[in-house]
Amino acid sequence: MYKARIKILVQALGIDEFRRQVEAEWSHLKEGPTTVPDEEFARIAAHFAPPAWATLPAVDEGHAARVAGDLAFANWVRRCVHPHRTPGYAAVTLSLKAPGAAPGDISDTQMLVVADLAERFSFGELRVTHEQNIVLADVRQSDLHELWQTARRHRLATANIGLLTDIICCPGGDLCALANARSVPIADAVNEKFDDLDYLYDIGDISLNISGCMNSCGHHHVANIGILGVDKHDEEWYQITVGGQQGNAAAIGKVIGPSFHAHEVPLVIEALVTVYIEQRLPSERFIDTLQRIGIEPFKVRAYAGRDRRRGASQESREIVNV
Ligand code: SF4
């Protein structure tokens, strides 16, 4: 009996034996007493009826005018508001990735604000996403500006959803006993390096995730740029992967080479982004460019100047130790 995660079990048994055991168990369970009949399915489904949406015009004129007249609001709408299947409604992502805050952190005050926003604007429902943000799924377009103003006052409206600073980050060594390395300070350092929202908009859609160990709670392996904490001789190091993605075209990122020291990581991210900016074709996202030109140019740039960076770091450590 294994208590470990499924990936450990698959590795121990081998994929063929694992598959054989799954098939054997399935033939034993199939159409047995735990099968859910249609009536039971319908009974449960009735508890998940859609909310009582109003009948609204597809486009709210007032909302369209506010978007046209307020750039900050328009930027928020562009990054944090999503189309809805019901005319006149939208889904909203409240960003928990404000500059200077640990990714996904929310204070007690903010929680009360979010609960109030859900009550007022989204049928009392909110959803926590695996990207460590919060979604209000059923908001009237006509309410978006008022919602945004409240969210902004409470640092819940950073217009960075899907951008480089919308980082998924596990608690890492600051809070998790399993960690090989800290995660949150790396996220902080990346945030500091990329603190210009206009540049983030220019870089566009990209995912950067950080895990403090191979358990991968930060989903680093399915990020366009993944950062994994590793332990080398009792020191924190970070392995970088590129090319991962989630969604229908899900892919595991590839390791670009030997791991980096913490102070190098923001510079490496900058190097990877620079290659993308230089090489991209119009409308190409980071992942598209990487898939077109391959990993090599990114790898070369990430390690270029490494000796110089190491030298500078050694020098600064010596100065500190004098
Ligand atoms: S990835 Fe590792 S360090 Fe991060 S939360 Fe999970 S177990 Fe802890």
Residues whose N, C-alpha, C, O or C-beta is under 5 A from the ligand:
A	BS01	SF4	C170 P171 G172 C176 L178 A179 S211 G212 C213 N215 S216 C217 G218
